[in-house]
Amino acid sequence: MIKVDHLTKRYGDTVAVDDLDFEVKPGVVTGFLGPNGSGKSTTMRIILGLDHASKGQATVNGVRFANLKDPIREVGALLDAKAVHPGRTARNHLRALAASNQIKRSRVDEVLDFVGIGSVANKKVGTYSLGMSQRLGIAGALLGDPGVLLFDEPVNGLDPEGIKWIRDFFRALANEGRTVFVSSHLMSEMAVSADEIIVIGRGRFITSGSVNDLTKNAEGTVLARASDHDKLAALITTNHGTVQDSNDEGLTIGGLTSDQVGQLAFDAGIAIFELTPQRASLEEVFMDLTAGAVEYGAQKQEPAHGE
């Protein structure tokens, strides 16, 4: 288990993490979400003892990382896939890690083959693609067979087959009772791979829960196909609804339930051919939750003069 308790981190006048509290439980895949600059990487670095908290603490199985007796056998992590000497081969990189931590040499080939880069293990890491480097980083995280694993943006550079592989890999680790903590900006991937989600913004805790918990109460939309789309659209807008999209295939309606849309259409004599409620996606919920916590955002472009 990972526990973050009233964690605060300041860099001068900048507060990167602000009184953060959460737990990451074993046996589930926990996604860690937040906009750029929200404090995700800083939090992970503090958990791993790579940075010091200004206040509060982060513990792994009740112990600060610096006090773990055998860290590599208790915690595995991938924070930066390219943080490996480019002139060293993958096999030699892992052998050095194994030798310095009294891990048997045969374990190196086991993890290399497991992540699928055994055939290129004697090539220099500097020649690796980002996807191959990610796999090497995962191999390093697994070297000590730890019960707690942290991954920061682990699917960067992976092709679709690699993304599916890592999704199944996370699931297998969780099924073994391990603690799996994954930071990612890919909402669609977290929606299908994470059991629990923790959302932060500007260093502060926003919410947590399962994907279902986070999306079930969010305002979704209604897809409607009718005999007269123009008439239905006008009816929706006069009854405090919104038409978010309109085309020959139908209307995407917000602000009203499917029952309300159906009743309005019935009362107006509009034939309905399809009425499908659509739950808000994790990405839509995330955008709503973090709307006020985005550090860097694009400004709406004004049209050029004369346009």
VOMAR-662305 format. One record per atom (N, C-alpha, C, O, CB): x, y, z; residue in one letter. Coordinates in steps of 0.02 Angstrom, whole numbers, plus 50000, padded with zeros to 5 digits. Atoms other than C-alpha are relative to their C-alpha. Glycine has a CB too. Example, Ala and Ser with C-alpha at 12.3 -4.5 7.8 and 13.67 -1.06 7.14 Angstrom:
<atoms>
500454994150000a
506154977550390a
500455006050000a
500975005950033a
499505000150062a
499584994149997s
506844994750357s
499615005550037s
499865011050045s
500205002349929s
</atoms>
This chain:
<atoms>
500424994050000m
500005000050000m
500445006350000m
500975006450031m
499535000050061m
499684993549999i
500525017949966i
499535004850036i
498935005050023i
500165002649926i
500414995249963k
499925031450085k
500335006849997k
500925007650015k
499884997850074k
499774993150002v
500115050150056v
499605003850053v
498995004150050v
499915003249928v
500334997149941d
499745059750216d
500195007350008d
500745009050028d
500204996150062d
499914992749993h
499535078750215h
500665002349967h
501045006249996h
499995002050075h
499364998750036l
500945079850087l
500005007049969l
499545008949933l
500124994749946l
499914993350029t
501555097250042t
500725000649976t
501194998550010t
499835005750051t
499334998850026k
503035101949932k
500025007049970k
499635008749926k
500194994649946k
499904993250026r
503635119749902r
500685000549967r
501174997649991r
499935005250057r
499384998050033y
504955125949782y
500025007650003y
499755011049959y
500064997349926y
500014992849992g
505275143449844g
499295002250016g
498984999950064g
500265003649938g
500684997649990d
503615152649829d
499484995749965d
498884996849972d
499955007249975d
500455004350038t
502875139149718t
499804993850040t
500244990350066t
500324997849933t
500255005949965v
501775125849799v
499834994749947v
499344995449911v
499375001650044v
500105005250050a
501925110149691a
499494994850023a
499104992249983a
500664996649983a
500475004749970v
500955098749809v
499735003250063v
500115005850104v
500354993050016v
500324996049948d
499705105849931d
499544995850045d
498964994650028d
499605005749969d
500395003649949d
499135095750084d
499624994049969d
499024993349978d
499505004750034d
500305005450039l
498825080249978l
499924993850044l
500374991850081l
500434998349939l
500165006249962d
497995064750055d
499694994949952d
499214996549917d
499525001650059d
500345005550034f
497615048149972f
500354993450016f
500914993350043f
500005001149923f
499725006749991e
497925029249981e
499954996349934e
499464997049897e
499644996250056e
500005004450058v
498385017149842v
500014992950027v
500504990750057v
500615001449952v
500085006649969k
497774999849889k
500264994449956k
500284995049894k
499274998850015k
499785005750039p
498464982949837p
499424996449966p
498844997049988p
500394995050044p
500505004050034g
497534971649717g
499585003549949g
499145000549918g
499554997150049g
500364996250052v
496894985449603v
500505004349962v
501045005949987v
499455004550032v
499614995250040v
497604996349464v
499725006950014v
499135008250002v
499984998349923v
500224993349982t
497525014449522t
500305005149951t
500925005649946t
500195001850072t
499774994850046g
497635028449393g
500085006650037g
499685008250081g
499515000749942g
499844993649968f
498385045149444f
499955005449946f
500385005849902f
500725000050034f
500144995350053l
497675059449341l
500035007250024l
499875008650082l
499314998649970l
499984992949986g
497925078149335g
500295003749941g
500675000849902g
500415001550064g
499724996150056p
498325092149211p
500765000750007p
501044999150060p
499675006949997p
499284998449995n
500125096749170n
500105005150056n
499735009950063n
500275002849932n
499854995549945g
500895105149321g
499584998950062g
499585003050107g
499915006949978g
500455001349943s
499665097049442s
500364997050060s
500084996850114s
499444995549979s
499625002949945g
501025088949548g
500054992550000g
500294989550049g
499705002250064g
499985007450003k
500885070849491k
500724997450006k
500864993250048k
499684997549935k
499315002450000s
502735068349454s
500365001650065s
500744997650091s
500395002949941s
499704998149935t
503265077749611t
499784995250054t
500184993150096t
499825007350019t
500265004749950t
502145066549716t
500344993349993t
500534990350044t
499254999349992t
499685006450010m
502875050949638m
500745000250022m
500994995450051m
499954997949927m
499294999349980r
504655057249666r
500074999950076r
500544997050102r
500305006549971r
499985000049926i
504275060249850i
499874993050026i
500204990750073i
499495005050029i
500135006949979i
503525042849868i
500624995749994i
500754991550036i
499434996949957i
499415004050014l
505135035749795l
500645002850033l
501195000350020l
500114999449926l
499434997349965g
506275046249905g
500475004049957g
501045005349978g
500374994550031g
499584996150045l
506945056249758l
499945007550014l
500335011549988l
499824998549928l
500104993149980d
506305072449832d
499734999950071d
499454994950093d
499525003849952d
500214999749930h
505915078150009h
499395004450007h
499335009749976h
500575002650044h
500614996249987a
504235084150071a
500165006150043a
500605005750086a
499464995750033a
499954994149956s
504085101550147s
499594998850063s
499745001650116s
499775006349964s
500445001549944k
502715094750259k
499644993449984k
499544991849925k
499495005850013k
500345006350010g
501825078150284g
500484994549978g
501094995349983g
499455000849949g
499575005550020q
502455061550219q
499654995449950q
499044995649942q
500224996250061q
500245005450043a
502265047450094a
500334993650023a
500944993450033a
500145001549924a
499735006349976t
502485029350148t
499804994349953t
499294994649919t
499774998650071t
500145006250036v
502565012350065v
499964994450052v
500454993050087v
500564998549946v
500115005149949n
501834998550174n
500175002650069n
500464999150110n
500404993749984n
499924997049934g
501915010450321g
500695002850015g
500825005150070g
499844995150050g
499314997949990v
503755015050297v
500215005049947v
500045004149888v
500484993950000v
499734995550050r
504595029750213r
500514996249957r
500864991849980r
500335006250033r
499565003650047f
505575024350059f
500724999750026f
501044994450020f
499985003449931f
499314999849976a
507235029550138a
500134995050055a
500714993150067a
500175007050025a
499925004749945n
506915017450281n
499854992849981n
499884988350023n
499565002050056n
500125006950022l
506485002150176l
500664996150003l
501194998649983l
499715000049927l
499395004049991k
507724988150212k
500284997649933k
500894997349924k
499854994050045k
499785002650065d
507784981550033d
499555003049946d
499124999549919d
499984992149998d
500484996450043p
506964994549919p
499844996749934p
499264996449915p
500285006749986p
500135002750066i
507174985849751i
499554993950002i
499224992249953i
500664998249966i
500445005849993r
506274970549818r
499315001850026r
498864997550029r
500324994950045r
500654997849975e
504854980749889e
499645004849953e
499035004849948e
500095003450067e
500294994950044v
504594994849762v
500374999949933v
500985000149930v
500035007050032v
499724999350067g
504854995249574g
499695006149967g
499105007649979g
499884993749957g
500264993850028a
504665011149472a
500295001449931a
500864999749916a
500135005950046a
499784997350064l
504765018349298l
499755007249996l
499155008449987l
499734995749939l
500184993050004l
504805037349296l
500245003249935l
499905007449906l
500295003850059l
499714997050061d
505925041549147d
500344994449961d
500884992149980d
500515005750017d
499755005750039a
506195028249014a
500695001349970a
501054996649954a
499514998349946a
499374998450033k
507695037448942k
500575001350050k
501115003350030k
499925006049955k
499494998749949a
508645038949107a
500464994150008a
500544991350063a
499675001750068a
499535005650002v
509885025449057v
500595002149957v
500505005649907v
499664993449972v
499414998150039h
511665027448994h
499934997349928h
499864991249919h
500654997250032h
500145002250069p
511475026848803p
500534995349972p
500404991849923p
499945006049956p
499485004350026g
513125017948778g
500014993050030g
500434988950011g
500665003150011g
500035006649966r
512665003048887r
499454995849967r
498934998449948r
499875000850076r
500535004450026t
511704987948823t
499474998950053t
499594999950113t
500304993249977t
500555001349953a
510034983648901a
500194994550049a
500064995150108a
499364998149962a
499815005649956r
510724967348968r
500505002250052r
500445000450111r
500284994149959r
499504997849952n
512234975549048n
499725005050050n
499915005150109n
500595003149963n
500334995349955h
511164989449121h
499654996250057h
499734997950115h
499505004449962h
500375003849950l
510064976649210l
500474995750042l
500354994650101l
499474995749967l
499525003949962r
511554965949259r
500335004250054r
500465001750109r
500534997049954r
499704995649949a
512324980849348a
499525001250057a
499725001250116a
500205006849968a
500504999249948l
510694983849441l
499944993750043l
499904994050104l
499325001749970l
500075006449964a
510574965449487a
500604998850046a
500524996950104a
499934994249950a
499395001349961a
512384964149546a
500045004550062a
500255002350115a
500625001149957a
499964995349945s
512254979549655s
499464998950053s
499475001950107s
499965007149974s
500545001449952n
510684972749739n
499954992550017n
499444990250041n
499345002449971n
499965007149983q
511204954449759q
499414996049970q
499124991750003q
500014999150076q
500525003650036i
509924948449631i
500354995249951i
500824997249917i
499525004849963i
499685004950043k
510354932649535k
500005002249927k
499525005349904k
499664993150007k
499924997750069r
510974935649358r
499474997349953r
499275000749905r
500694998149974r
500515003050044s
509694923949280s
499355004149999s
498965003649952s
499854992850023s
500604995949997r
508334935949334r
500005005349945r
499465007449923r
499935003450069r
499954995050053v
508974948449205v
499684997549936v
499275001049906v
500735001949988v
500295002650062d
508554937249058d
499264998450008d
498884998849959d
500384993749979d
500715001349989e
506894932649137e
499585006249985e
499095005949949e
499884997650073e
500404993950009v
506284950649141v
500075002849929v
499605005749902v
500215005350051v
499914997850070l
507034954848970l
499544996249953l
499224999249910l
500734999149978l
500455003950042d
506084940548891d
499275001650015d
498865001749969d
500144992550010d
500694998649982f
504514944748987f
499745006349966f
499175006449943f
499945000650076f
500234993750030v
504434962548920v
500105000149924v
499915004949891v
500375005950031v
499975000750072g
504854956648744g
500605003149965g
500575004349905g
499415002749972g
499414997050033i
506584964048713i
500624995650009i
501184998150003i
500135007050028i
499445004649992g
507664948748744g
500434999649938g
501044998849942g
499764993250018g
499645000750063s
508144948148560s
500445006049984s
500895005549942s
499524998849944s
499604994050012v
508864965848565v
500375002250063v
500585008050069v
499565005849974v
499714998349935a
509594965148740a
500745001949995a
501005005150041a
499924994250047a
499294998450006n
511384966548675n
500135006249957n
500705007949942n
500374994249969n
499934993750036k
511044982548578k
500055005850050k
499775005450105k
499415001149952k
499924994249956k
511524999348653k
499325003650008k
498945004449961k
500535004849972k
500644996949983v
510085008048739v
499895006449960v
499325008349947v
499975001550074v
500064993950039g
510455023948641g
499694999149932g
499465003949901g
500675003149991g
500315001550065t
509805015248484t
499274998150007t
498934997049957t
500384994449965t
500695002349988y
508145010748564y
499495005449984y
499625011449994y
499924997850073y
500574995450007s
506495018648516s
499715001350070s
499904997950118s
499454997049952s
500314998549935l
505445026248655l
499624994050026l
499634992550085l
499545006149994l
500385005949979g
504335010848657g
500454994650028g
500294991550079g
499614997349942g
499535005049975m
505834999248678m
500295002250067m
500394998150111m
500574998949949m
499744997449937s
506515010548815s
499494999250056s
499674997750113s
500205007449993s
500535001149950q
504835009548904q
500014992850024q
499944991450084q
499315001949971q
499985007149981r
504944990648901r
500614998450044r
500564994550091r
500004995549937r
499405000949959l
506714991248970l
499885002850070l
500074999750120l
500615003449968l
500154997149935g
506125002749109g
499544995550042g
499634995050102g
499685006749992g
500455004749966i
504734990449152i
500394994050025i
500284991550080i
499424997849954i
499585005749979a
506014976349156a
500405001850062a
500464997750108a
500484998049943a
499634997849941g
507044986449280g
499565000450062g
499774998750117g
500315006849987g
500474999549944a
505514989549388a
499834993150028a
499704992350088a
499365003549979a
500185006849979l
505174970749394l
500594996150027l
500504990650055l
499714996349941l
499405003949986l
506964965549428l
499994997050070l
500184991150078l
500615004449993l
500015002549932g
506744963749616g
499354996650020g
499264994950079g
500135005550047g
500655003149987d
504994956049601d
499625003450056d
499415000150103d
500104992650016d
500304996349945p
504234969849709p
499244999450004p
498924997449955p
500195007449995p
500735000249991g
502484970749780g
499665006649986g
499055006849980g
499844997950070g
500274993350014v
502264989349745v
500355002649937v
500965002649933v
500115004950060v
499724997550063l
502494996849571l
499705006649981l
499095007549985l
499894994949944l
500224993450022l
502405014749509l
500245001249929l
500814999849912l
500265005650047l
499834998850070f
502365019749326f
499755007049980f
499175008749991f
499694994649953f
500174993250023d
502395037549256d
499975000049924d
500484999349891d
500515005350027d
500114999950073e
501655038449079e
500314993949967e
500724994749921e
500295006449969e
499665006050025p
502125020249041p
499834998149928p
500214994349898p
499834994350044p
500185002150068v
501235018848873v
500275004749946v
500165003749887v
499244999649994v
499694995550050n
502175033348790n
500444996049953n
500884992249974n
500415005550035n
499585003250049g
502935027148628g
499824992949983g
500134989949939g
500705000250024g
500205006950014l
502055010348630l
499494999849943l
499065004249937l
499714996750063l
500495001050053d
501105004048479d
499384996750030d
499394994750088d
500294995749941d
500615003049972p
499324997048498p
500104993250032p
499804991750084p
499494999449946p
499875006649970e
499984979548530e
500345000850067e
500194997250114e
500434995749953e
499654998849937g
501154986348663g
499555002750054g
499625001050112g
500585004749988g
500484997249951i
499754996248746i
499564994550028i
499434994450088i
499575005649967i
500415005549976k
498664980748755k
500414995550046k
500164993150097k
499724995949941k
499575004149959w
500134970948824w
500085003050070w
500024999450120w
500694999049968w
499894996849935i
500454983548963i
499355000350040i
499364999950101i
500295007049991i
500655000149966r
498594984349003r
499904993250034r
499694992850092r
499425001549951r
500065006749972d
498564965449027d
500524998850055d
500394995350104d
500094994749945d
499475000549950f
500204966749124f
499795003250066f
499895000250119f
500645003349973f
500244996849940f
499464979149248f
499474995750035f
499484994950096f
499715006949984f
500545004249972r
497944967949271r
500294993950034r
500074992050088r
499514997949945r
499705005949971a
499034952749303a
500355001650067a
500304997850115a
500514996849952a
499664997949938l
500064962149434l
499495001150056l
499584998850112l
500405006549989l
500524998849950a
498484967949524a
499684993650023a
499534992850082a
499475004749971a
500315006449983n
497744950449518n
500454996050047n
500204991750084n
499864996049937n
499545003349954e
499304944449610e
500015003450068e
500385001350113e
500704999949970e
500044996449936g
498884956749750g
500505005550007g
500605008150062g
500104995250054g
499514994649996r
500204969649706r
499655006849996r
499085007449973r
500524999349943r
500244993150004t
499974988449721t
500265003049935t
500875003249924t
500245004250062t
499814997450066v
499974996349547v
499745007149994v
499145008349994v
499714995549943v
500174992950001f
500015015349534f
500265002949934f
500865002949921f
500325003850061f
499834998050068v
499985022749358v
499785007249987v
499195008949991v
499664995349950v
500154993250021s
500105041049308s
499965000249924s
500394997549890s
500545005050026s
500084999750072s
499455044749134s
499575006049981s
499165008250021s
499704993549972s
500434994750026h
498695058549028h
499514997249949h
499115001049920h
500415005649969h
500435003150050l
497795046048914l
499354997750034l
499334992250063l
500364994149965l
500625001649966m
496015046248979m
499684993649975m
499434989650014m
499515005849993m
500315006050028s
495395032948860s
500334993750024s
499994988650035s
500025000349923s
499645005849975e
496735021048919e
499864998850073e
499754993050093e
500755000949989e
500165000749929m
496425024349103m
499294997450010m
499154993750057m
500105006650037m
500705002149993a
494565021649075a
499924992549994a
499474989650024a
499575003549946a
500065007250009v
494865003649022v
500514996050041v
500424990050049v
500084998249927v
499495003849965s
496404999049124s
500015001050076s
500274996850112s
500675001849973s
499974998649929a
496165007049296a
499354998050036a
498804999050010a
500135007550010a
500575001649958d
495025000649434d
499795006150042d
499205007450052d
500164994150047d
500124994149960e
495195016349539e
500365006049968e
500875005149935e
500244998950074e
499714993950028i
495585034349490i
500105005150057i
499655006050098i
499555002949943i
499884994449956i
496385048249593i
500135006149957i
500575005949913i
500604998650050i
499934994050040v
496225065749520v
500255005750044v
499985007050098v
499325002049967v
499754994249965i
497265080649577i
500055005949951i
500055005049891i
500694998550033i
499924993950041g
497435098549515g
500345005350042g
500145006650099g
499325002549974g
499604995049964r
498685112049564r
500254997350067r
500275000950117r
499585006350011r
499715003149941g
499405099849690g
499504997950052g
499694995150104g
500465004650031g
500515001649950r
497745097349780r
499574994149978r
499454993049918r
499565006050013r
500465005650014f
496635082049793f
499345002849976f
499075007550005f
499904995750064f
500664998050026i
495045083849689i
499484994750015i
498974996150045i
500045001449924i
500485005449988t
494185066949695t
500334993349987t
500884993049960t
499375000949955t
499775006750015s
494405048249687s
499404995449996s
498864997150019s
500514997550054s
500545004950007g
493375032949647g
500104995749939g
500584996749901g
499325003349998g
499975004050061s
493065019949514s
499785004149940s
499475009449948s
499554993650007s
500214996550061v
492805025249334v
499245000649999v
498965005749980v
500254996449936v
500734999949998n
490975020549356n
499745005350049n
499265008950035n
499724993150018n
500214995149950d
490835031149514d
500075007149973d
499645011449985d
500414999150064d
499874993250024l
491585046249427l
499565002149943l
499435008049933l
500725000649980l
500394998350060t
490515045249271t
499254999250009t
498865002149971t
500234995849943t
500725001649996k
488825038949333k
499575006150016k
499005006649994k
499884994750052k
500394994249981n
488285055549408n
500155006249957n
499865011549967n
500135001650072n
499844994350044a
489055066549274a
499465000849947a
499144995949925a
500694999049966a
500514998750050e
487905074849151e
500224997449932e
500724999749905e
499845007549996e
499855002750066g
487895064948990g
499595003449946g
499335008949956g
499884992449999g
500394997350055t
487025067748826t
499484994849977t
499484989150001t
500465002149940t
500505004450028v
485575060248730v
500055000349924v
500045005849895v
499285001950024v
500015000350072l
485685054448550l
499294998749976l
498984993849997l
500494994549973l
500705000650023a
484025057048460a
499975000149924a
500285004449892a
499575005650030a
500184999850072r
483435052748284r
499255000749996r
498884996950027r
500264993549962r
500724998550002a
481745059648238a
499775001649929a
500175002149883a
499845005950046a
500294998550066s
480575063448094s
500145007149978s
500135008649919s
499254998750000s
499874993050016d
480965082048104d
500535002750048d
500375004950103d
499345004250004d
499454997949956h
482665086548175h
499985007550015h
500125009550071h
500674998249968h
500024992849990d
482445105248151d
499475001950052d
499605006050097d
499865003649934d
500544998649953k
480795105548245k
500194997650071k
500065001150120k
499354996749977k
499795002649934l
481505094648385l
500545004350030l
500525005650090l
500254992849993l
499474995749975a
483055105548400a
499735006550029a
499945008750082a
500515001549944a
500314993849975a
481995121248419a
499634998750065a
499645002950111a
499525002949947a
500365001949940l
480935112348549l
500474999150059l
500325001050116l
499594993649987l
499515001349948i
482465107048647i
500265006650029i
500285007550090i
500604995949973i
499714993749977t
483205124548656t
499505004350038t
499695008150083t
500275004049940t
500504996049964t
481565132448712t
499824996850067t
499484999950108t
499375000749958t
500145003449936n
481485119748855n
500654998850039n
500734993950075n
499664993349987n
499394999749959h
483205123748927h
500494994349986h
500934992950028h
499824999850072h
499505004950021g
484135110048836g
500475003149950g
500385008849928g
499664993849970g
499524997750050t
485595111648717t
500094994849946t
500074988849960t
500685001750032t
499845004550056v
485925104148547v
500745000749987v
500975005649957v
499575001749935v
499274999750006q
487785100248550q
500244998149931q
500785000249910q
500314995450051q
499815002050068d
487825092448378d
499374998449961d
498904995549989d
500504994050000d
500585001450042s
486615091248234s
500244998249930s
500615001949899s
499535006249998s
499855002150068n
486785081548072n
499454995449975n
498944994550008n
500704996449996n
500515004250029d
485825069947959d
499864993750041d
499334990750036d
500194998049930d
500075006049961e
486115055648081e
499605001250064e
499374996450095e
500674997250017e
500384998749939g
485265064448226g
500265006050039g
500675009850014g
499994994050043g
499814994549956l
485465076648370l
500344997350062l
500154992150089l
499385004250019l
499705001549935t
486625075948519t
499775005550048t
499935011350039t
500794999749996t
500364995449958i
485655084048661i
500295000050071i
500424994650099i
499254998450002i
499774999449932g
486285090548828g
499505003750043g
499085007450017g
500675003550003g
500434996349954g
485395096948983g
499324996950012g
498954999350055g
499915006849975g
500645003449991l
483895085248967l
500114992450001l
500574989949969l
499505002049945l
499965007350000t
483615066749004t
499644997349938t
499285000849904t
499694997150065t
500345003250057s
483035054448872s
499255000050010s
498875000649962s
500264992849989s
500724999949986d
481335053648959d
499715006949984d
499165007449956d
499874998250074d
500254993350014q
481155072548948q
499975001549926q
499495004549902q
500455005250035q
500004999050072v
481645072848765v
499424996249967v
499074998849924v
500674997749969v
500545004150027g
480425058748727g
499325003150012g
498895003049968g
500024993150029g
500644997049984q
479005067548815q
499875006349959q
499325007449935q
499965001750075q
500074993950041l
479335084048726l
499824998349928l
499385001449898l
500645004150002l
500145002050069a
479365075248558a
499294997349992a
498954998849944a
500514994749976a
500675002950002f
477765065648596f
499465005550002f
498995005449963f
499894995250060f
500494994649994d
476835081348650d
499965004249936d
499445007049921d
500175004450060d
499984995950061a
477375090148489a
499844996049937a
499844998749882a
500685003249993a
500175004150057g
476905075548377g
500594998349955g
500514997049896g
499495003449960g
499405001850037i
478695071948324i
500154992650010i
500214990350067i
500625004450021i
499855007149995a
479055053748285a
500744999150018a
501185002049986a
499844996449934a
499325001449978i
480615047248376i
500204993049975i
499844988149987i
500065000450077i
499755006450025f
481625033548291f
500554997050044f
500654991050046f
500265000949929f
499485002449954e
483045032648418e
500085005150056e
500065011250044e
500684998949963e
499894995749942l
483325039548592l
500474996250047l
500274991750084l
499315001750036l
499485003849964t
484955033848672t
500385004450048t
500735009050028t
500494996849950t
499594996349951p
485675040648835p
500734998249991p
500904992349982p
499764998550073p
499285001250006q
487565042548824q
500355002850061q
500365008950073q
500285003349935q
499664997949939r
488555042948986r
500625004149982r
500955002849932r
500194993950043r
499394996050010a
489925055949000a
500624995550005a
500654991050046a
500045005750053a
499385003949999s
491645048948963s
500455002350057s
500345007750086s
500375000649933s
499524998049948l
493065049149090l
500355006449980l
500495010650022l
500524994450012l
499664993950023e
493905062448982e
499565006250013e
499815011350035e
500174999549926e
500454994449989e
492365073648992e
499945001750074e
499945007650093e
499304998549971e
500044998949928v
492235071249180v
500655003250025v
500645007850065v
499884993450038v
499354997349980f
494105074749199f
500045007449982f
500275011550022f
500574996149966f
499974993050022m
493965090849099m
499575004450045m
499765010050061m
499785000649927m
500434996249956d
492515096649207d
500315000850070d
500305006250099d
499314996750006d
499724999949932l
493385092049371l
500605004650005l
500715007950056l
500194993050020l
499364996349997t
495025100649325t
499975006649964t
500495009749952t
500554995849972t
500064993850040a
494335115649230a
500335006050034a
500615010350000a
499275001649987a
499704994449964g
494935127449366g
500694998750025g
500975002750063g
499575001950058g
499355001949974a
496575118549397a
500524999049945a
501024995649955a
499954993850041a
499545000750056v
497425119749227v
500505005750002v
500315011650000v
499634999949933v
499494994849995e
499085128949238e
500155003149933e
500255009249928e
500644997050029e
499854997550067y
499385130449051y
499424998349955y
499294992449941y
500674997149973y
500575001250044g
497885132648938g
500035004549939g
500275010149942g
499365001150037g
500004996150062a
497655138448759a
499445005250004a
498915004050032a
499904995549939a
500504994850004q
496735154648731q
499594999149936q
499844996849885q
500325007050001q
500425000350059k
495265155148613k
500255005149948k
500365010949965k
499255001450018k
499734995750053q
495865162248447q
499465004749974q
498915002649957q
500284995849944q
500464995250031e
495035178148386e
500094999749925e
500664999049901e
500115007250027e
499935000150073p
494665178448200p
500415005949976p
500395011350005p
499325000149966p
499604994650028a
495855188648095a
499555005349971a
498985004049952a
500484997249945a
500394994450026h
495275205748037h
499764998549929h
500144996849885h
500415006650001h
500295001050066g
494095204047891g
499714993149990g
499384991849940g
500525001149949g
500285006750007e
493625185947924e
499284999850026e
498964994550025e
500444994950038e
</atoms>
